[in-house]
């Protein structure tokens, strides 16, 4: 019985590590390797408004698979023989659903919807992770590269 608790604990730490490794960043100061050394267009504007929003978390198979593994191990400790097998199946299904939900919740991030009035008078809005503070009236730069736009001071 103690071995099952040890296995469950180790699997939970493994899941947490995998979920953390899978989380990508949508912050204004994080660039992918493919974006390095490419020309970027810079425009200037004034922040009209900033609204706190949420970026949904990732929904990869890792959370589901890891949750199913933990649930299957936990479920297999219930009963003997056929009861143990049924418990493992039920535990795996429930664990898979829970793992998927946990992955999405753990990787969800705060973000800003930043509305900017450009020098030409047009308004645009950009959503990015809330890693840099913006306020109405701030002069900002919009850095554009291949369909990706970032807001920075």
C-alpha positions as CSV (number, residue, x, y, z in Angstrom):
1,X,0.0,0.0,0.0
2,X,2.8,2.4,0.8
3,X,4.4,1.7,-2.7
4,X,1.1,2.8,-4.3
5,X,1.2,6.1,-2.4
6,X,4.9,6.6,-3.5
7,X,4.0,5.9,-7.1
8,X,1.1,8.3,-7.0
9,X,3.2,11.0,-5.5
10,X,5.9,10.6,-8.1
11,X,3.4,10.6,-10.9
12,X,1.9,13.9,-9.6
13,X,5.3,15.5,-9.6
14,X,6.0,14.2,-13.1
15,X,2.7,15.6,-14.3
16,X,3.4,19.0,-12.8
17,X,6.9,19.1,-14.4
18,X,5.5,18.1,-17.8
19,X,2.8,20.7,-17.7
20,X,5.2,23.4,-16.8
21,X,7.6,22.4,-19.6
22,X,4.7,22.5,-22.1
23,X,3.6,26.0,-21.2
24,X,4.5,28.5,-23.9
25,X,4.7,32.2,-23.5
26,X,2.7,35.0,-25.1
27,X,4.6,37.7,-23.3
28,X,5.7,40.8,-25.1
29,X,9.4,40.1,-24.2
30,X,9.6,36.5,-25.2
31,X,10.6,35.6,-28.8
32,X,10.7,32.2,-30.5
33,X,14.0,31.1,-32.1
34,X,12.4,31.6,-35.6
35,X,11.7,35.3,-34.8
36,X,15.4,36.1,-34.1
37,X,17.4,38.1,-36.6
38,X,14.4,39.1,-38.7
39,X,13.4,42.6,-39.7
40,X,10.5,43.9,-37.6
41,X,8.3,46.9,-38.3
42,X,7.8,49.4,-35.4
43,X,4.9,51.7,-35.1
44,X,4.1,54.1,-32.3
45,X,0.9,54.9,-30.5
46,X,-0.9,55.9,-27.3
47,X,-2.6,53.4,-25.0
48,X,-6.3,54.1,-24.9
49,X,-7.3,51.4,-22.5
50,X,-6.0,48.3,-20.8
51,X,-8.3,45.4,-19.7
52,X,-7.2,42.3,-17.7
53,X,-8.2,39.1,-19.6
54,X,-7.2,35.4,-19.3
55,X,-5.3,33.4,-21.9
56,X,-6.7,29.9,-21.9
57,X,-4.4,27.1,-20.9
58,X,-2.9,24.4,-23.1
59,X,-4.9,21.4,-24.0
60,X,-2.3,18.8,-25.0
61,X,-2.6,15.0,-24.5
62,X,0.0,15.1,-21.8
63,X,-2.4,16.2,-19.0
64,X,-4.9,13.5,-20.1
65,X,-2.4,10.7,-20.4
66,X,-0.7,11.6,-17.1
67,X,-4.0,11.9,-15.3
68,X,-5.1,8.6,-16.7
69,X,-1.9,6.9,-15.5
70,X,-2.3,8.3,-12.0
71,X,-6.0,7.5,-11.9
72,X,-5.4,3.9,-13.2
73,X,-2.8,3.3,-10.5
74,X,-5.0,4.8,-7.8
75,X,-8.0,2.8,-9.1
76,X,-6.2,-0.4,-9.2
77,X,-5.7,-0.3,-5.4
78,X,-9.5,-0.7,-4.9
79,X,-10.6,-4.3,-4.4
80,X,-9.1,-7.5,-5.5
81,X,-9.1,-9.4,-8.8
82,X,-11.9,-8.1,-11.1
83,X,-12.7,-5.3,-8.7
84,X,-9.1,-4.1,-9.0
85,X,-9.3,-4.2,-12.8
86,X,-12.6,-2.3,-12.9
87,X,-11.2,0.2,-10.4
88,X,-8.2,0.7,-12.6
89,X,-10.3,1.4,-15.7
90,X,-12.7,3.8,-13.9
91,X,-9.7,5.5,-12.2
92,X,-8.0,5.9,-15.6
93,X,-11.0,7.5,-17.2
94,X,-11.6,9.8,-14.3
95,X,-7.9,10.6,-14.0
96,X,-7.7,11.4,-17.7
97,X,-10.6,13.9,-17.5
98,X,-9.1,15.4,-14.3
99,X,-5.6,15.6,-15.8
100,X,-6.9,17.4,-18.9
101,X,-8.8,20.0,-16.7
102,X,-5.8,20.4,-14.4
103,X,-3.5,21.0,-17.3
104,X,-5.7,23.7,-18.7
105,X,-6.1,25.4,-15.3
106,X,-2.4,25.2,-14.4
107,X,-1.3,26.7,-17.8
108,X,-3.9,29.5,-17.9
109,X,-2.3,33.0,-17.7
110,X,-3.3,36.6,-16.9
111,X,-3.1,38.8,-20.0
112,X,-3.9,42.4,-21.0
113,X,-6.1,43.5,-23.9
114,X,-4.3,46.7,-24.8
115,X,-6.1,49.1,-27.1
116,X,-3.7,51.5,-28.8
117,X,-4.5,54.6,-30.9
118,X,-1.9,54.7,-33.7
119,X,-0.4,57.9,-35.0
120,X,-2.7,57.8,-38.1
121,X,-5.7,57.8,-35.8
122,X,-6.8,54.2,-36.1
123,X,-7.4,52.0,-33.1
124,X,-6.1,48.4,-32.7
125,X,-6.2,46.0,-29.8
126,X,-3.5,43.4,-28.9
127,X,-3.7,40.7,-26.3
128,X,-0.4,39.6,-24.6
129,X,0.6,38.1,-21.2
130,X,0.5,40.5,-18.3
131,X,4.2,40.7,-17.8
132,X,4.7,44.4,-18.4
133,X,2.4,47.1,-17.0
134,X,0.6,49.4,-19.3
135,X,-1.7,52.4,-18.5
136,X,-4.0,54.7,-20.5
137,X,-1.9,57.5,-21.9
138,X,1.4,55.6,-22.2
139,X,3.3,56.0,-25.4
140,X,4.1,52.5,-26.7
141,X,5.8,50.8,-29.6
142,X,4.1,48.1,-31.6
143,X,6.6,45.6,-32.9
144,X,5.3,43.6,-35.8
145,X,6.9,40.5,-37.3
146,X,5.2,38.0,-39.5
147,X,1.7,38.5,-38.2
148,X,2.8,38.7,-34.5
149,X,2.5,42.1,-32.9
150,X,3.9,43.0,-29.4
151,X,3.4,46.1,-27.3
152,X,6.3,47.5,-25.4
153,X,7.4,50.7,-23.8
